[in-house]
């Protein structure tokens, strides 16, 4: 759908600010660690094995989030007959600075999405129009967001 540019930017800024507030993220249903908004080192972007990514995220305290994202329920209505029988939960969003190897490594983990910093949108940060998705930023991604002035 076409949306006004100012309205689109405002939605992105609103979703970005909601991601950083622990109360909003937990109210959305995510299980996050105690020291929640934090940035990861840039070396995280170079991981190329799914098991390595999973081990790092478990060490950071996201093991309960993995269990939550694994749950899938049977869809109500005709979607079952049309090839969409299961509804899956959205888990962690990882924001990186550029297209690296971690995208392929993390795609097999349930509920996890990887996005470049310049491709952020309100749909990724607030899926289902509910703001406050659990999100991890790399330090380079934060610099990229600051450079592109998405926060203004």
N, C-alpha and C positions, 0 to 999 in steps of 0.2 A: 504494500500500500504506500501511496505517496504521503509523506508527512512533511510539515514545515521544517525548515532547517533549524530555526531557533528552538522549536519544540523538541526536535530530535536531540540537539545538543543538551538541552535542559534535562531530558530523560536520561541521557548518558551520565551527566554529572550527578544527578540524583541517585542513580543506581550505583555509581562509584562511591559515593559517600555512604550509602547504606551498607556496602560491602565491608567497610572499615569499622562499623559499630557492632560490637559483640552481641548486644541485646537483640538487635534486629536479625542477625544471622542465626542465633539460637532459637528465636521465635519462629523462624521459617522451618525449623526442624533439623538443622545440621548439628552434628556432634563434633565440636571443635575443641582444641586444647585450651588450657587455661591462659596461656600467653598469646591469645589469638592474633591480632593483626601483626604479622611480621613478614619480613622479606627474606628470600632465600639467596644464597650466594650464586653467582653467575655460572659456576661449574655445574650446577644442577641441569642447565640446558644441554650439556654435552653427554648426559646419560643416554645409552642406546639399548639397554635391556629392560624389559618390563619388570623383572624381579628386582633390579637395582632401584628403579623408581619406587616400587612398592615398599622396599625396605627403608628407603629414606623417608617416605611419608609416614610409615609406621613409627619410626624413631622420632619424628616431629610430633606425633600424638594423634594421628588421624585414623587409627585402627577401628574405632567405633563408627567413623564415617564410611569406611569400606563396608562394614557389616550392614549399615543402613542402606547404602546404594545397591547392594546385592539383591535386596528384596524386590520381587516383581509380582504384580497382581494381575488377575485376569480382568480384562476390560469389560465394562458393561456395554450392552447394545450390539449393534450390527458390525462394529469394527472387528469382532472376532471372526465373522464370516468373510470379511474382506482382507484377511491376511495380517491383521494387527491384533493378535489375541492378548498380548501382554503390555502392561504399562510399567515402565521402568522409572526409577527415581533419578533425579539429577544429583550428582555428588559435587566433588571439588572442581573448581576451575583453576587452571594453572596458566598464568599470563607470562609469556616469554618475550624477549626483545625481537628475535627474528626466527625464521623458519629453521629449526634445528632438528637434531635426531630425537629429541624427547617426544615429539609429536607421534612418531611411530611407536615408541616405547610405551607411551601411556594410553594409546587407543584401545588396548585390550583390557584395561582396568575398568570395572563397571562404574558408570556414572561420571567418570572423569573426562573433562574436555580440556584441550590445550589450545590457546589462542595467542596470536601475535598482538603486541601492544597497540599497533596502529590499526588493527582490525576489531578492536573492542566495540561492542554495541550493547544496547540496553537489553536485547533479547538474550544475550549470553549472561549478562550480569544479573538479570531479573527474569528468569524463565517463568512462563505462565503469568507474567505481570506481577509476580510477588518478589519484591526487592529483598536483597540480603543473601545472596548465594555465597557460600564459603569459597574464598578465593585466595590463592597464593601468588605473589608477585616476585619475580626475580629483581635484583637491584638494577640490572640493565633495562628491564621493562619499565621500572619506575622512572628512570632517566628518560626513556623514550616517550612516556606519557607526559612528562614535564616539558620535553622539547616540542611535542606537538600541541601542547596547551589544551589538552582535553579537559582539564580541571577548571578552565575559565569559562 
